[in-house]
């Protein structure tokens, strides 16, 4: 698959929250997409004060490990076909980027995708005991290409898009060249509900900072 390029966006979390207004609440139903064993590439010398991009892509071991809805595991029948992502970072702070997840459905013909853009200023590089670095952030403009994704019914999200959400990249342990071929990412999208206003969107930050159970 062709590699997608994600432009850096000058959008702050506060500005995006204000734009969301009263249309978004953190209490909405949440879908989680769990993708494992991606190749994550950064410049050598990655640290919590890193400046540069982290590029995510698939390798022969990459997989869609599962999907959850409100924390409940779903029956996944599709498989990971492609993953393209870029996380822009300045001095350890997430400044933008985006990603696209593509799955092959069980008919072995249909391809479906979920894509989203990362909110500038919404996350940071951190560490996790025994699993290397973490990178988290909020997302907006989330779009499913179909009401089904990997055999899971995502029609509530499909009908409500574009979606807000978050992501957590973890188990990122780059080698001296800045590469890790076993990095994992959890992606969350929330059905927006008409309650809570801008502060509710800001509350979505909690999704990015907490690792849900792995499928």
N, C-alpha and C positions, 0 to 999 in steps of 0.2 A: 504494500500500500504506500501511496505517496505520503511523504512527511508533511504535516500541516505546520504553518508558521503562525504563532499567536503574537499580535502586536501588543506592545506595552501601552496600557491605558492609564491616563491621568485621572483616575476616579478614586476618591477617598471613601473609606467606610462611612464616615459621617455624612458626606454629600449624598451617597447612594441611599442611606437610611432616610434622609430627608425627602429624597425623590420618591421613595417607596410610600411615604405618608401613611395613611391608615389602611393601606391595602394588604399589608403583610403581618402575619403573627407567627411567633415561634411555636405556637401550640398546634400547628398543622401536622397532618399525617406525614411521616418521614419514610423515604425509601433509601436504603443503603446498598451501594454497589461495592463489592470487595474484590479487588484485583491484586493478585500476588505475583511475585517473581518477575517484576519489570526490570529493565535496564535503566538505571538512573546515572546520568553523566553530568559531572560538574568539573570546574577547573581544579587542578591539583591544590591540595592544602585546604580542603573544605573545613569550615568551622562555624561556630555560632555567630561569628561576625563576617561571614562570607559576603562578597559582592560579586554578582554574576548570575548566570542562568543555570537552572537544573533542568535537563532535558530527559523526558521519560519516553521509553519506547519498548516494544515487545522483543522477546527472544524466544528460543525454542521451548523454554520452560514456563513462560508466562501463561497465566490462566485466570479465568473468572472463577474465583473460589466460592462465590455464593452471593445471594441477595437477601436482605431482610426488610420487612415492613413493620415499622414500630417495634423493632427488636426481635421479630419473629421470622425465623428462616423460611424461605420460600423454595418451591420446587423449580429448580433451574434446569431447563432443557437445552438452552443454547450454549455456545462456547465462544471464548474470546477470539476475535479475528484480528483486531488491531487496537493499539493504544498510542496516541500521540499527545504529548503534553510538554509545556514549558512553564517553569515557575521563575519569575524574575525576582531577584533578591538584591537589596542594597544594605550593607552593614548588618546583615542578619534579619532584616525586615522584608516581608513579602511585599513587592511593589506592583504585581500584576502577573499576567500570563493567562493560561487556559489549558483545556484538555478536551480530548474527544475519545470516547470508548466505543468501539464497534464490535458487535457480536454477530455470529452466524447462527441463525435459528435452526431448529431441529429438522426442517425440510431440506437443509444443506444448500439452499438457494438464497433465501431472504437474508439480507444484511440490515440490521438496525443499529442506531447510534444514540448515545447521549453525549452532549457537549455542553460546556459551560465556560464562563470567563471568570477569572480570579479578581476579587476586589482589591485594589491597591490599598496598602496600609492595614490590611485585615489580619495579618498573621506574622509569625516569626519562626526562625530556626531554633530548635531546642534539642535536648538530649533525652534519651530514654534508656534506663538501666538495662544493659544486656542486648539492646537492639539498635545501637548507634544513634543517629540523629533523627529528629522528627521535623517536619515542616507542615504548618497548618495555615488555614485561611478560609475566608468566606467566598462564596461564588454568587454570580447573578447571570441572567440571560441563559439559564439552563433550558435545554430543549431536547426532548425525546423525538426521534423521527417517526415513531409509531406508538400505538397504545399498548403494544407488547414489546417486552425487552427480555431476551434470553428465555422466552416462554413464560415470563411473569407478567401478570396484568398490571400495567402502569397507567391505565386509562384515567384515574383521578389526576395524576400529574400531567399527562398529555393534554387533558382538557383545560388545565389551569396555567399552562406555561405562557410566557417564560417564567422560570422558577428561580427562587433563591435557595441557597444551601451552603455547604461547606465541604472541606476535604481535610484529610489527615494522611500525609505520607509518613511512613514509619519504617523501622528496620533498614534505614539507609546507612550503610557502613562502607563508604567509598575507600578504594585502595589508593595507593600513592598517585595514581593517574586520575583520581577523582571518579572512578567508575564502580558501580555496584550492580550486579546482575540478579540480585535477589531482594530488591526493594519492593515493598508493598504499599498500597494506597487504598483508603476507604473514601468513598464519595457519597455525599448525602444530598438529597433534594427534598424540599418540603412543600406540600400543597399550601398555597397562601390562603389565609382566612381573614375576613374583614374585621379584625380586632387587634388592638395593641399598638398600632401605628408604628412610627419610626423606631421607638425604643424596643419594640418586639423584634424588629429586624436585627438590631444590634445584639439582642439576646441570642441570635443564632450563633454568635461567636462561641458559645458553650459547646456547640456541636463539633467545632473544629478542634477544640482542645481536649476532648475526651475520646479515648479509643473504645469503640463499641466491641462487643464480643466478636471474634473472628468466626467466619463460617467454616 
